[in-house]
Amino acid sequence: MVTGVPLAARRRAPGRPTPARSEITEQTSLGATYVRALMRSQLRAGLAALAVLVVLVGSLPLLFALPHTPSGAAPAPLVWAVLGCAVYPVLWLVARWYVRRAERNERDFTGLVADPAERGEGGRW
C-alpha cells in the first residue's frame, strides 16, 4: 500500500517512545538539557543575525555622517538610494540565513529525539 503506514512503523510495538522523547515528555533533567540545547542553538542563530544587522545597517548613520560634500553631509540621493534599495537585499539575505539555520536546528533536534522508523531509516526489529 503506497499511502499507508510505513512497514517499519507497523512492526514497532505501539506506545514505545524513544528514550530521548520520553525524557522530554517526562520533564527529566536530561530532557530539559535537550530542550535547553535547542533553545541555545536558536538563540545563537538569532543573536548572530542581530549582530550582522547591527553592524551592517546600524553603521549606516555613521557612514552618512562622514563628510562627503563641502557642506559636510552625504548627498540626499545617495542616502535615499542606500536606504531605499541597498538595505532590503541585506535584510532579506540575513532573514533567509536565519530561517534556514533555525530549520536546520529544529531538524537536528527532531533527528535526535525521533524514532529511527520515523526518520526513514527503517531497520529490522
Secondary structure, 3 states (H helix, E strand, C coil): CCCCCCHHHHHCCCCCCCHHHHHHHCCCHHHHHHHHHHHHHHHHHHHHHHHHHHHHCCCHHHHHHCCCCCCCCCCHHHHHHHHHHHHHHHHHHHHHHHHHHHHHHHHHHHHHHCCHHHHCCCCCC
